[in-house]
Amino acid sequence: MEERHRDGPPGGRSDRPRRPDDDPDYPGSEYLRAHSSADVLAKLVEGDPLNIHERCMQRMRSRAVLVSLDRLALRAMARIARFAMKYRGLPELELWIRAQIDDSIEDLIVEDREAERACIPSTSSENGPYGFVSEALGVEPALARRVCVVFNNLADVERRAFWAVVMEGKPIERCAAEGQGSLADMRAALHNALLRLSLLDDDDVTEH
């Protein structure tokens, strides 16, 4: 008579989905082990052990996009917590977290655009979710979300030129020397970005 195994089919194999608890060896696994997504989220929020805030800032800089940093970090933590139980250690944790952050960035870009289209008022507080944009660019807090929307709809070369020169303070000649484009192209891209942001006009926002 075939012996029945409580933990799986005969032969010791189990076809049940693996959880992070089953493979404790990959780096960072301890923060993804919990009984529920809510428990994982609580671990991530407490002290930010996976440096999600810093990772989010790095991705914003790398992609040259503007979204609320605090909202992005919380959204990324929530996505990581939601999918933690499905993570099996591949791809490596660094790449997996980056993918969750990238998806969160796309979510927020769409949400900001839809809020502007719907004319939903943005916060007027300097301590609000767009405070870092208001401080960095010297715009009124109530306009900071629209600045993000217009900026994120610029061409990639325009965003990167603006981010490098305005946000990071690099000389435009250095940007060209680092391979971002010819000096003439960089100047044209920066000029167009500054013009669009000064007007805060964007067809993608104003069309209904």
Summary of the structure (lengths in Angstrom):
residues: 208
radius of gyration: 22.0
end to end distance: 70.2
largest distance: 81.3
contacts: 573
relative contact order: 0.09
helix: 62%
strand: 0%
